Amino acid sequence: MYSLDVKLVPTLSLFTLLVLAVFLGYHIDNTPVKATADAPTLTKTVAEKTTVETPAPDPLPTLVADMNAPIAAQPGLSASATLIDLNTGKEYDTGNYTQTYEAASTSKLVAIFDYIHLVEQGKATLTQMIDGQQAQDIIMRMIVYSDNDAWDTLNGYLTFGGEQAYLDSIGVAGKMTPEDIQFSTPAMAKLLRLLYHGKLMNPTNQAMIYNYMSHTTMNSLIPAALPADASAEDIQNEVYAIGKDESYGFASLRDWFKALYETLLGAEQGPRMGSFIALYGVENSRTLIGEALAKAA
């Protein structure tokens, strides 16, 4: 999330303070002056002593333009993103932001926030058991591990109708049904903005949610396509299958492997990827990929 902290003394207030200082017979540096100074002298004095801090340029419009460019370059791709300045509330939308998309794990937050709302209304507790599981543990597993079983358990307790009513009550547009969950990126961004500004729950529960979010990692949210003990041949087949899939945008397998080697190993050529990943370890390779992506971001 983007945050812009600008501390700017309004020019009018500063001008008023300076006029008052001159009226009392002092400059800002406490040098005595005559309170009867004529208007031109007074204007010059104020101008010389007034320093207005220039606000830092807003980088979000440039970032939005940078995001729109690759989206526009892929006419067959429907994508969008929403950025919000948390200080001003100004919203910046990119891509097909008016379109709704089938929501995946982000919609878990609706169930979590709805349940906490019931807790704060005295209609539920974090310690109560739901299908043999403590409610707070269910919430933790939904956030930290994106646990679908935990989500199903909480949905069964709340019902999709109840979650839809909660969304409507907080003014967030979205569709919550068992067959279809739809959100636009501005709607999901609004939900997170309300959380940030403390509009959805008390500070104690907000801190709990933030604590769980801080323990979320790529490894905990993205299940491995292959087991940890996958053979070098199985891994190599998966790597080849990705490279041959035209939707990933590689003109040839050679370009795909070159991108892999340059990203992970810093060279245009390298060992057979299946053998390398099997020897290095699937989990270690996932971590290596995550670190490479973080450096590139």
Beta strands, then each sheet from edge to edge (+ up, - down):
strand 1: 80-84
strand 2: 91-95
strand 3: 101-102
strand 4: 129-130
strand 5: 133-134
strand 6: 175-176
strand 7: 181-183
sheet 1: 1+ 2-
sheet 2: 3+ 7- 6+
sheet 3: 4+ 5-
end
